[in-house]
Amino acid sequence: MKTIKLVLVLIVFTIYSAQAQQKENQTASKNNDIMKTYVIERIIPGAGNLTAEQLKGISQTSCSVLTEMGPIIEWKHSYVTDDKVYCVYKAENKKLIEEHAKKGNFPANSISEVAATISPVTAEE
């Protein structure tokens, strides 16, 4: 009898877990449908000469602001050049990118929504 109860509990738990995971996946899918991709140009003279420690500090500040703002904005990655940093973000709208820049005290000289992505694979399609 105890074995049957244990099996039933495991079945119920498995079904509940599967339903919860499915619901989480649907929510994530909806967020990705709402989220747009943006490229932000930040003019930062001498950016290419920043130390690893300075870049880490900037990253930590950005992540703190993102945590405060919640899942409606996401930093994907950034490219550091001599005097600029190009950041790729996903967000529901451009205002969220502006808010992140203001809260983090980052420049956001240009914010462009990505219309399409191409690569060498595009030439083959």
Long-range contacts (C-beta under 8 A, 24 or more apart in sequence): 31-71, 31-72, 32-90, 34-92, 35-72, 35-74, 35-90, 35-91, 35-92, 36-90, 36-91, 36-92, 36-93, 36-113, 36-114, 37-76, 37-88, 37-89, 37-90, 37-113, 37-114, 37-117, 38-88, 38-89, 38-90, 38-91, 38-94, 38-97, 38-111, 38-112, 38-113, 38-114, 39-86, 39-87, 39-88, 39-111, 39-112, 39-114, 40-86, 40-87, 40-88, 40-89, 40-97, 40-101, 40-108, 40-110, 40-111, 40-112, 41-84, 41-85, 41-86, 41-108, 41-109, 41-110, 41-111, 41-112, 42-84, 42-85, 42-86, 42-87, 42-101, 42-106, 42-107, 42-108, 42-109, 43-83, 43-84, 43-107, 43-109, 44-83, 44-84, 44-85, 44-107, 45-83, 46-82, 46-83, 47-80, 47-81, 47-82, 47-83, 47-84, 47-85, 48-80, 48-81, 48-82, 48-83, 50-80, 55-80, 58-106, 61-104, 61-105, 61-106, 62-100, 62-104, 62-106, 64-104, 65-100, 65-103, 65-104, 66-100, 68-103, 69-96, 69-99, 69-100, 69-103, 72-96, 73-97, 73-100
